[in-house]
Amino acid sequence: MPLVYQQNINAFARLGVWHINETEDFFAARVGAPAQITHPHKRLQHLAARLLLTELYEDFPLDLIRVAETRKPFVSDGRFQFSVSHCGDYAAAIVSRHGKVGVDIEVPQEKIERLQQKFLTDVEISILNFNGYNKQQILTLAWSIKETIFKWYGDGQVNFKTHMQIQHCKVEDNQFTAHCAFLKGNPIPLKVSGIFFNGNCLTWLVSTF
């Protein structure tokens, strides 16, 4: 089974990435068939994420997953907080028994350079340190950081440029830490972590509240 990355973030939270190279039947036999997903590859991504949740916590209750009006999935009995992300042939998931979480996985693409002004302020662009990485990688990292914060928040109606602020980001040896602020309502300081691996950018966030 291609669980290509796993990390216990703390005593409560676990993170994993699955490289999808199995058939739909493989996943469906383990986690059931997805409903109302017509695109074949999106079905595979969905199934891989569901299986990954149970790989991280064997007692994860797939049957209790619901989707809020904001499209954020949640466990109806509140036992777990979780977040999932898909990109290409990869699925990522983070699960916690305590505290809100967010995760995102992205592949750097050229189009991110055309979009940077839509989600980054001039101040944020000026503080991004390339440190040997190319522009697409760093801009994808910045987007992924904000996407992870968006998933952590979970209530929608967020402006990526004005409600989320990257204040400092250090990238070294394919690992990074970003100190950020969530500015919708009272400012909340957040720390987003991540790695570059297998051509992907993976970011995650765990809070204690």
Phi, psi and omega in degrees: 000125187276065168279099192269348177207135176212141179211134170273107185293316176205197183292344186245335191244138180229144184234143177208158176229134179247129173269116188277111171221017177263170177275166177298324180298323179302311182288316184299326179294338184258327184231006179087162182278141179285148179262139170060034172241109188270332182285124186303316183287326176295326175297316179299316179299315180299314181295318180298320179295320179297316178295321180299322178302319181281339174289325181285319176223114183300331182266017179295127187272086181303327183289348180258006178289130175233167179238123180287169178300333178279001180077010176277125176284148179208163176265124191295333181267002174075008182294326183230149163255139180209163177210145178228159178209151179226147175201118180059237181262026181232145172232137179238149178211149172226137183227138179221144173271352182205120177099150181286151183221161172209150178213150176210145174228133184221154169252125178303133179224156184300326186297341181298331180292329179283340186259354191303324182290345180280338183231356179235140173278166177298324179295316179297316180300322183290334183265352179292126184258116183288321172046044178093354178264154181278169187297320180298319180297314184289321178292323175296320176302314181297317178298315183295322176303314183287327176295321177296318177296319178302316180290323176300316181294306169080356184256008177068189178053050181239134174264118185297334184272324186256335183265349179231133184229122172273117185262330179201140179216122179248125180240124181203133178054043177065015175237153181209156175225132180239127173265123189229171174225135173262121195248014175273109188086211178294134182302136179236119176285138182223149174241119179254131180248166178181177179214155164262129175201145179051035180080005181251160169246120181244126178232152179209160183214133174229128175244161182265012180224000000 
